[in-house]
């Protein structure tokens, strides 16, 4: 049986954690997720879409990777199955 729902906000939360983890593990990389927009935001609605803004930058230190070497984070993380 497949997932009963796709909660875009839960997926966005997992993505934010991955952004933080990746930035912390990469010398010289600074990353932040600045804004989340949830078009169908309501107390009793499972969001189907989240739009985010993010910023990635490298400090100018010898060990910092060039921006072209930073891999793309997945746009669509795997869905979580409802328990």
trRosetta pair geometry for C-beta under 8 A, 3 or more apart (Angstrom, degrees):
i j d omega theta_ij theta_ji phi_ij phi_ji
2 81 7.7 -133 -178 -117 39 97
3 6 6.4 88 107 -70 138 68
3 79 5.0 -107 -9 138 161 129
3 80 6.9 106 -116 92 135 40
3 81 4.9 -130 -90 -115 85 56
3 82 5.8 115 -153 -5 71 84
4 82 4.4 -24 24 12 110 146
5 46 5.3 -24 180 144 141 167
5 82 6.5 69 28 -53 85 125
6 11 7.4 4 178 -30 85 132
6 46 7.9 130 75 141 42 122
6 48 6.8 67 84 -130 98 68
6 79 5.2 -71 -114 -122 92 122
7 10 3.9 51 101 12 117 114
7 11 6.7 162 94 -13 63 83
7 46 5.2 -89 -103 -167 81 103
7 47 6.6 67 -163 54 62 75
7 80 7.5 -31 39 47 103 108
8 11 5.4 -54 -148 39 37 114
8 12 6.2 42 151 -23 68 103
8 38 7.6 156 92 -127 115 92
8 47 4.5 -94 54 114 101 95
8 48 5.6 73 -17 165 126 14
8 49 5.3 -159 -96 -76 177 9
8 50 4.5 174 141 -10 109 94
9 12 5.4 -48 -146 34 34 114
9 13 6.5 40 152 -22 63 101
9 36 7.8 84 -127 169 82 143
9 38 6.3 9 -81 -107 108 132
9 47 4.6 87 -29 42 100 132
9 50 5.7 128 -86 -65 54 135
10 13 5.6 -48 -150 32 33 115
10 14 6.7 34 151 -17 63 102
10 80 6.4 -76 128 23 136 132
11 14 5.7 -53 -152 36 34 111
11 15 6.4 36 149 -21 65 106
11 50 7.3 180 72 28 94 128
11 76 7.7 -16 -178 -155 143 51
11 77 5.2 176 -157 55 93 106
11 79 7.3 -45 -81 -106 120 54
11 80 7.8 -162 -75 -5 76 96
12 15 5.4 -53 -147 36 34 115
12 16 6.4 39 152 -23 66 101
12 36 6.0 97 162 -128 150 129
12 50 4.3 -59 -55 94 142 159
12 52 6.2 155 -144 -51 115 131
13 16 5.7 -49 -149 31 32 112
13 17 6.7 33 152 -17 62 103
14 17 5.7 -53 -153 35 34 113
14 18 6.5 34 149 -19 65 105
14 77 5.4 -131 99 91 127 169
15 18 5.5 -54 -150 37 34 113
15 19 6.5 40 150 -23 66 100
15 33 7.8 108 112 -88 94 148
15 52 7.6 -174 99 18 136 163
15 73 7.0 113 -156 144 92 131
15 74 7.9 -124 -113 79 100 78
15 77 5.8 -152 -69 -22 88 128
16 19 5.6 -47 -149 31 34 114
16 20 6.5 32 153 -15 64 105
16 33 4.9 -82 -118 12 95 155
17 20 5.8 -56 -151 39 32 111
17 21 6.2 32 152 -20 66 108
18 21 5.6 -52 -140 38 32 112
18 22 6.1 31 160 -19 66 107
18 73 6.1 137 121 -151 123 129
18 77 7.5 171 -13 -85 150 134
19 22 6.1 -58 -146 38 25 108
19 23 6.3 21 158 -16 62 110
19 31 5.2 -143 172 136 95 133
19 32 7.8 109 141 -128 131 8
19 33 5.8 117 65 -43 162 105
19 54 6.4 -125 -128 -140 151 138
19 73 6.6 -43 -83 -68 75 170
20 23 6.0 -59 -145 39 27 108
20 24 6.2 24 159 -17 64 110
20 31 7.1 -152 -88 86 37 110
21 24 5.9 -60 -148 38 27 109
21 25 6.3 14 158 -11 64 114
22 25 6.0 -66 -146 43 28 105
22 26 6.1 13 160 -13 66 117
22 29 7.5 -58 130 109 78 151
22 31 7.0 20 83 19 95 161
22 73 6.8 -134 -6 -85 164 117
23 26 6.0 -67 -140 41 28 103
23 29 4.9 -136 -141 113 67 105
23 30 6.4 51 -162 -147 124 17
23 31 3.6 -140 -76 25 137 112
23 56 7.5 -148 -94 -124 108 87
26 29 3.9 21 97 12 115 135
26 65 6.6 -62 -173 12 111 123
26 70 7.4 60 -165 -114 164 96
27 61 7.5 -98 152 87 99 127
27 63 4.6 -30 121 122 142 117
27 64 6.4 -127 116 -90 81 50
27 65 7.6 114 68 -18 77 83
28 58 5.0 31 140 -161 104 87
28 59 4.7 -128 -153 46 78 88
28 61 5.0 -149 -101 50 115 107
28 63 5.9 178 -29 91 123 76
28 64 2.8 -141 151 -100 164 90
28 65 6.8 166 69 13 122 60
29 56 6.8 -22 -166 -163 99 92
29 57 7.6 147 -156 81 53 39
29 58 5.8 -35 -97 -100 56 73
29 59 8.0 -117 -55 4 15 81
29 64 7.1 146 -53 -144 58 90
29 65 7.1 -5 -60 38 106 101
29 70 7.0 127 -114 -105 131 125
30 55 7.9 -16 114 116 89 94
30 56 7.3 152 83 -156 55 44
30 57 4.9 -17 62 65 102 88
30 58 7.3 170 16 -96 80 21
30 59 6.5 87 -22 -42 111 89
31 54 6.8 3 -171 179 91 106
31 55 6.9 173 -147 89 48 56
31 56 4.8 -4 -103 -104 90 74
31 57 7.7 173 -76 23 49 60
32 54 6.8 178 92 -152 45 66
32 55 5.3 1 55 52 87 96
33 36 7.2 30 152 -54 116 90
33 52 5.7 -29 -159 -177 108 126
33 53 7.2 132 -165 82 58 50
33 54 4.9 -33 -105 -99 63 90
34 52 8.0 134 52 180 62 78
34 53 4.6 -41 59 92 105 104
34 54 6.6 174 6 -99 82 30
34 55 6.3 53 -32 -8 118 104
35 52 6.6 166 86 -151 56 55
35 53 4.6 29 43 30 95 108
36 50 5.7 -21 -164 -172 101 110
36 51 7.3 140 -161 75 49 48
36 52 5.2 -18 -102 -99 67 86
37 50 7.1 147 72 -164 49 57
37 51 4.3 -18 59 62 104 101
37 52 7.5 -168 19 -75 72 38
38 41 4.1 94 98 -65 110 100
38 47 5.0 -67 -156 -117 112 143
38 49 7.5 148 -146 90 54 62
38 50 5.5 -21 -95 -109 76 79
38 51 8.0 -167 -70 24 31 71
39 47 7.8 124 50 -147 65 98
39 49 5.6 3 29 80 115 113
39 51 7.3 65 -34 -4 96 109
40 45 5.3 -117 143 137 103 143
40 47 5.6 161 66 -123 97 66
40 48 6.3 37 25 25 144 87
40 49 6.9 94 4 41 104 88
41 45 7.3 158 -167 67 13 120
41 47 6.8 3 -85 -88 57 114
42 45 4.1 64 58 8 102 117
47 50 6.0 61 140 -58 138 90
56 67 7.6 129 115 -134 109 96
56 70 6.4 165 155 146 147 165
58 64 4.3 126 179 174 114 128
58 65 6.6 -133 -110 65 142 58
58 66 7.4 -121 18 -132 167 21
58 67 6.1 -139 -4 -67 122 76
58 70 7.9 -156 -56 -48 113 129
59 64 5.6 -163 66 -78 65 144
60 64 6.8 -101 -119 29 17 149
61 64 4.9 108 57 -24 76 105
65 69 4.4 -109 173 76 116 126
65 70 6.3 136 101 -61 126 76
66 69 5.2 92 62 0 76 103
67 70 5.8 -44 -161 10 46 115
74 77 5.6 114 97 -79 122 59
